[in-house]
Amino acid sequence: MPAVYLDNAATSFPKPPRVYERIRGFLEEYGACPGRGSHEMARQAEAVIEATRRVVAELFGASDPRRIVFALNATDALNMAIKGVLQPGDHVVTTVMEHNSVNRPLNALERDGLIRVIRVPTSREGLVDPQDVRRAVTDRTRLVVMLHASNVTGTLQPIAAIGRIVREAGRLLLVDAAQTAGAYPIDVEPAGIDLLAFPGHKALMGPPGTGGLYVGPRAAVRPWREGGTGVMSEAPLQPEELPLRLEAGSPNTLGIALLGEAVRFILQFGVEWIRAREMALTDQLLVSLQADGRFLLYGPAVLSRRVAVVSLNIPGVAPDEIGEMLSQTFHVAVRTGLHCAPGAHRAIGTFPTGTVRLSPGYFTAEAEIAQALDALRHVAGRVRRPSTPAAAGRRPVSAAARR
Ligand SMILES: Cc1ncc(COP(=O)(O)O)c(C=O)c1O
């Protein structure tokens, strides 16, 4: 185990104590396949799944829990939405900041001649201008798909403004909430979000192998996985109604039960509380790194326009080397490279080597941030630096300031 874990943007660690405590009890008490009425243990397992659906719906302000569909992770949910909504000839508007879980399904559909993809640019901070989205939408656009916050720069996108534009144009908005679900308040209905893909294992603090898709009333999603539902077995095709339409086969009952525990933990404290904690840690990082002067920082200068993701570089050193030193010598776990989002690095000028990404979580201690900062200062001190960032072949983007 690392001494300091700063890779919560990949998956959160640790989870709330109640998540660990529930594992054994769940398997002992409700270890049946949710059976929709076949026997008592199956009914109880089903009830646990439905209870998770209700708390997830509450967290995202979805009035009907049946509109929450469980998936393996955010990637699975994004594929379900993209492949279930698009039709041959459609145009899709997206951004250059996207993760490959959006890029690759779109690129594959485009390569097969089925759709056309239009990518809107961003500022050097990774921010999308809603007016660029407005200009990119045409009468052939069916879907606008974009992330809520960047996993590279931490930039929060103006989703509500984009939601209004997409709604006015009568198109659908799919939001990749991989970096915001559980970490930033999301209210799907007022924000005009038709489809929200979320991981269960990141800021929702659930176990690996969990995630889901909110499917709003305007979105019709074709199933891309068909099979048993435990009820309506006489129907030759997948039932029309949600969530059965998009949930076939035996579910990840244990994972969903644990996700329910994690979401109840979040609801107990409130997303705003969790965000305040994570942003205080982010501020601690940014203030020290910026004051030091040896680090290039990326993303918005204003703390309120970002999530707890800090990308940096040390001029003249490859991010992978920094990550290796942090891990091997200082036992600090960070993520390096392109973070599955090559377009984001092109936008901020860090392609192809990428950045070093530090992502604190709710359970990160201030002392751990201090330890990581010490380690980074040691690493920067070991490097024979060129006199200017330009001499290192890199351009500083926007230095992150306090507020
Ligand atoms: C912005 C973004 N989208 C999608 C994903 C994919 O999430 P998952 O690992 O749950 O499939 C990630 C994961 O890091 C991400 O950061």
The ligand as an SDF file (V2000), in Angstrom:
LIG
                    3D

 16 16  0  0  0  0  0  0  0  0999 V2000
  -13.5940   11.7800  -17.6360 C   0  0  0  0  0  0  0  0  0  0  0  0
  -13.6490   10.2820  -17.5650 C   0  0  0  0  0  0  0  0  0  0  0  0
  -14.5530    9.6300  -18.2900 N   0  0  0  0  0  0  0  0  0  0  0  0
  -14.6640    8.2920  -18.2640 C   0  0  0  0  0  0  0  0  0  0  0  0
  -13.8420    7.5370  -17.4570 C   0  0  0  0  0  0  0  0  0  0  0  0
  -14.0080    6.0580  -17.4420 C   0  0  0  0  0  0  0  0  0  0  0  0
  -14.4840    5.6510  -16.1790 O   0  0  0  0  0  0  0  0  0  0  0  0
  -14.5270    4.1110  -15.7940 P   0  0  0  0  0  0  0  0  0  0  0  0
  -13.1620    3.7710  -15.3390 O   0  0  0  0  0  0  0  0  0  0  0  0
  -15.5210    4.0620  -14.6510 O   0  0  0  0  0  0  0  0  0  0  0  0
  -14.9710    3.3460  -16.9530 O   0  0  0  0  0  0  0  0  0  0  0  0
  -12.8750    8.1670  -16.6790 C   0  0  0  0  0  0  0  0  0  0  0  0
  -11.9510    7.3770  -15.8590 C   0  0  0  0  0  0  0  0  0  0  0  0
  -10.9490    7.8200  -15.3970 O   0  0  0  0  0  0  0  0  0  0  0  0
  -12.7920    9.5840  -16.7130 C   0  0  0  0  0  0  0  0  0  0  0  0
  -11.9130   10.2370  -15.9650 O   0  0  0  0  0  0  0  0  0  0  0  0
  1  2  1  0
  2  3  1  0
  2 15  2  0
  3  4  2  0
  4  5  1  0
  5  6  1  0
  5 12  2  0
  6  7  1  0
  7  8  1  0
  8  9  2  0
  8 10  1  0
  8 11  1  0
 12 13  1  0
 12 15  1  0
 13 14  2  0
 15 16  1  0
M  END
$$$$
